[in-house]
Amino acid sequence: DECDPQPERTLPQRAGRLSALVYTRISQAWPHLVSYTAYRLECGLRSSAVIGFVGMPTLGFHLAGAFAQGHYGTVGALLLLFYALIASLRLWARPRLLPVYLLASPFLLGTGLPIMWSNVSRFFTHDIVPAPLRRGEGLEGLWPWFSDLLLGQALPGIWNTLLLTQIAWCSPGCWLWRCFR
């Protein structure tokens, strides 16, 4: 909506909607989309470090574990590693390197848990297929399944996420208002 409408007005009459979208809107918005994606990647790295403190096995989980066990040298090294990782984001987070990262990542996971290729195969051939299609109900069974999933799980989850976001957003303000009135 924020794109300049002038390029769209100069398109030939027979230009399709997809061509108009790609060559007028997306081409103008592309730099903003790229910078926003990089911003969200950085936020994800930072969140991953913080979420580990509440028990999720992310980057911060190792930081919290080292801190709780009194391994302060490890804590310092991990913090420096996180800072270096975030500061060097522009050097290694390149779109053209993404296929290389995706192909190499299974082999760079380490020896913690082995990759069970039977599980990977089962995920792509069975687990990811919607239940009505697996049971042979066809496309007519897909809508009731999807609506139940949407109304029973997705929408309540979205609502709870929004509610928690508002609580997290308002709580510091209420605390400051109470302390400084």
Phi and psi in degrees as a GROMACS rama.xvg file:
@    title "Ramachandran Plot"
@    xaxis  label "Phi"
@    yaxis  label "Psi"
@TYPE xy
-90.3474  -0.897824  GLU-2
-75.4201  151.859  CYS-3
-67.0091  125.437  ASP-4
-78.3369  -10.518  PRO-5
-58.6314  -45.9882  GLN-6
-59.5291  -33.028  PRO-7
-69.3245  -31.0205  GLU-8
-71.9677  -24.8422  ARG-9
-88.8084  -3.00363  THR-10
-68.3549  149.538  LEU-11
-63.6925  155.617  PRO-12
-60.9325  -33.8514  GLN-13
-86.0733  3.44778  ARG-14
-66.6853  133.548  ALA-15
-74.5606  167.368  GLY-16
-64.9404  -39.2612  ARG-17
-65.5317  -43.5423  LEU-18
-62.1194  -42.5062  SER-19
-61.9451  -41.9065  ALA-20
-64.8502  -47.8149  LEU-21
-67.2878  -45.7926  VAL-22
-88.6269  -12.4278  TYR-23
-114.105  -51.8702  THR-24
-82.9028  -54.725  ARG-25
-66.0323  -38.1332  ILE-26
-63.831  -33.1571  SER-27
-75.9263  -36.5287  GLN-28
-85.5422  -11.5578  ALA-29
-54.2727  -48.8721  TRP-30
-59.2319  -36.9508  PRO-31
-69.8591  -37.8655  HIS-32
-64.9986  -40.4119  LEU-33
-66.2164  -45.6309  VAL-34
-66.972  -36.1066  SER-35
-67.502  -38.535  TYR-36
-63.8519  -42.0211  THR-37
-63.6348  -39.3225  ALA-38
-62.1172  -43.6765  TYR-39
-68.1794  -33.1325  ARG-40
-64.1409  -43.5304  LEU-41
-63.1997  -42.5939  GLU-42
-61.8686  -38.5357  CYS-43
-63.9187  -40.6985  GLY-44
-63.2535  -44.5312  LEU-45
-65.8929  -42.4886  ARG-46
-63.717  -38.0261  SER-47
-61.3951  -36.4072  SER-48
-70.3805  -38.1968  ALA-49
-77.5677  -42.0383  VAL-50
-62.5219  -26.1306  ILE-51
-60.7638  -21.9003  GLY-52
-73.898  -15.2299  PHE-53
-103.008  13.1969  VAL-54
102.973  -3.52081  GLY-55
-75.885  135.932  MET-56
-76.8146  74.5304  PRO-57
-118.18  -165.317  THR-58
-57.1359  -42.7721  LEU-59
-68.7254  -18.9213  GLY-60
-61.5304  -43.8291  PHE-61
-68.1885  -36.751  HIS-62
-64.0967  -46.5495  LEU-63
-64.8325  -39.7079  ALA-64
-63.4729  -44.2563  GLY-65
-65.3337  -38.3684  ALA-66
-66.2055  -42.9375  PHE-67
-67.1983  -30.7056  ALA-68
-88.9559  -0.64908  GLN-69
78.5163  18.8484  GLY-70
-88.3846  75.8063  HIS-71
-71.6844  -25.5561  TYR-72
-64.8532  -41.3855  GLY-73
-65.6412  -40.1204  THR-74
-59.7575  -47.1179  VAL-75
-62.0063  -42.0512  GLY-76
-65.1511  -41.8308  ALA-77
-65.0805  -40.8775  LEU-78
-62.1707  -43.9322  LEU-79
-63.4147  -38.1173  LEU-80
-64.0317  -42.3476  LEU-81
-63.7065  -43.6745  PHE-82
-61.6269  -43.9928  TYR-83
-65.1234  -39.4145  ALA-84
-62.1851  -44.9545  LEU-85
-72.4463  -39.7559  ILE-86
-67.7739  -31.8328  ALA-87
-93.4856  13.1864  SER-88
-54.1456  -39.5757  LEU-89
-66.9952  -23.0513  ARG-90
-81.4919  -36.9574  LEU-91
-109.589  -15.3037  TRP-92
-92.2542  74.0644  ALA-93
-111.038  136.449  ARG-94
-58.6978  -34.4093  PRO-95
-72.6601  -16.8545  ARG-96
-89.7239  -9.07192  LEU-97
-57.6216  -45.6222  LEU-98
-60.2124  -37.1166  PRO-99
-63.6863  -45.0595  VAL-100
-61.911  -42.9785  TYR-101
-65.4676  -38.7304  LEU-102
-72.9529  -34.9735  LEU-103
-83.5428  -24.8052  ALA-104
-58.3254  -40.1985  SER-105
-62.3267  -28.4742  PRO-106
-88.3759  -11.3662  PHE-107
-105.082  10.5422  LEU-108
-70.2646  -19.9903  LEU-109
96.6373  -169.054  GLY-110
-104.073  9.12966  THR-111
-57.2464  -57.4001  GLY-112
-130.927  127.272  LEU-113
-72.7079  150.804  PRO-114
-80.9681  120.229  ILE-115
-95.1636  104.224  MET-116
-63.9256  -24.3891  TRP-117
-66.5319  -35.4767  SER-118
-68.2969  -40.0415  ASN-119
-63.3184  -45.0787  VAL-120
-63.153  -43.6391  SER-121
-63.4003  -36.8897  ARG-122
-60.8555  -47.5337  PHE-123
-77.5559  -23.1798  PHE-124
-102.641  -20.4326  THR-125
-128.693  -56.5173  HIS-126
-63.8519  -35.9946  ASP-127
-81.0824  -15.5202  ILE-128
-77.7082  128.508  VAL-129
-55.9045  145.039  PRO-130
-54.7841  -43.6497  ALA-131
-61.7166  -34.5733  PRO-132
-71.8462  -34.8384  LEU-133
-66.5723  -36.2346  ARG-134
-81.6537  -4.13951  ARG-135
82.3719  19.4361  GLY-136
-78.6146  -13.747  GLU-137
76.3499  -168.612  GLY-138
-69.4123  -25.6848  LEU-139
-68.792  -23.3711  GLU-140
-86.5931  -8.08606  GLY-141
-73.0129  -40.8281  LEU-142
-65.6005  -47.1914  TRP-143
-60.2755  -39.8826  PRO-144
-62.9707  -46.0531  TRP-145
-66.4285  -42.5921  PHE-146
-65.4713  -37.7981  SER-147
-64.0642  -42.4815  ASP-148
-64.4625  -42.9733  LEU-149
-65.913  -50.3528  LEU-150
-75.6104  -31.5773  LEU-151
-89.0909  -25.844  GLY-152
-127.195  -50.3874  GLN-153
-67.5891  -52.1779  ALA-154
-64.8899  -43.0112  LEU-155
-61.9288  -35.8984  PRO-156
-65.6397  -41.6801  GLY-157
-63.7605  -43.7791  ILE-158
-61.3861  -45.5697  TRP-159
-64.0731  -37.0988  ASN-160
-63.9698  -45.2371  THR-161
-62.8542  -40.0571  LEU-162
-63.7394  -46.3359  LEU-163
-64.3557  -35.8635  LEU-164
-62.8268  -43.2744  THR-165
-65.995  -39.4695  GLN-166
-63.3622  -45.1301  ILE-167
-65.6796  -30.7555  ALA-168
-76.949  -38.9255  TRP-169
-85.5245  -28.772  CYS-170
-57.2981  -47.6293  SER-171
-62.1412  -37.5074  PRO-172
-65.0207  -41.5975  GLY-173
-65.1258  -39.8216  CYS-174
-64.395  -45.2141  TRP-175
-64.0814  -40.6013  LEU-176
-62.7916  -41.0804  TRP-177
-68.9676  -38.6083  ARG-178
-74.1173  -33.849  CYS-179
-113.859  21.0735  PHE-180
